[in-house]
Amino acid sequence: MGIFNRRNKDDNNPDLFDEGEESGPVINLFTPEMLAKRLLWDIVPCPQVPGMIPLMKLNPDSPDVAEMEHRASHDRLALVVPLKEMLDLLGPIVSGITASAMLVNSGISADEEAAVALQRHHSSVLRAGMVAVLANLLDMGIIQYADGVQFGE
């Protein structure tokens, strides 16, 4: 099973869509394994990725493909750079909420020091996941920055 992305298709007006034209559909197929590898490259420090691929029961890539995926990961992550300030603001808030919910839902009581340590660790994990998901959604064209939005100064 894969995720299909069709561009240049207007479901409300199928007459505008002609598969024979150069501007016809662009179809990208992302299998779960491909998505897992993309996310792995985007979340884990690059030198650790080759060792994690077999741990995740993914098929290893040839050295050429691995290098291409490595470069593509850096390109995807660069797409998220304008969001750094917002992620730095929202990440700790979300991690505080989710870490607290984990403690409450697990029934484990933790002193304040342990709760803070959990939140700090959870914040790192959450941020890596948020960045990877946003980078992939931007790269796939599923989301995009709004016109006129200014970042930074």
C-alpha positions, 0 to 999 in steps of 0.5 A: 500500500502506498500514498499517491500524490497527483498534481495538476488534477482538478476533481471539480472539473475533470475536463481540465485534466488531460493525461496526455499533456506535459502538464499532466499528472505527477504521481509519486508513490511513497511506500511505508518503507520509503517513508520510514527511511525518509523519516529515519534520515530526518530524525536520527543523526546521519552517522547512525542511520546505516546501523538503524536500517536493519534494526527497523527491518528495512532493506539496506540501500546501496552506497550510492542510494544511501548518499542520495538519501542523505543529501535529500534529507538535508534538503528536506530539513532545510525547508523547515529552517524558517519555522525554527523559532516557532518550533522552539516556542511550541515544542516545549509546550507540547512536550510538557503537555504530552509528558504530563499526560503520559505520567498521569495516564500511566499511573506512575507518580514521579517527583518534580525532578523526574518529571522535568527530566522526562519532559526534557527528553520528551521534548528532544524526541518530539521536536525531531519528529515534528521537524521530520514530519513537517519537512516531509510534508513540505517536500511532498507539496502537501503543505506550503508556506502561505504567501506573504508570511514573513519569518525572522526580522 
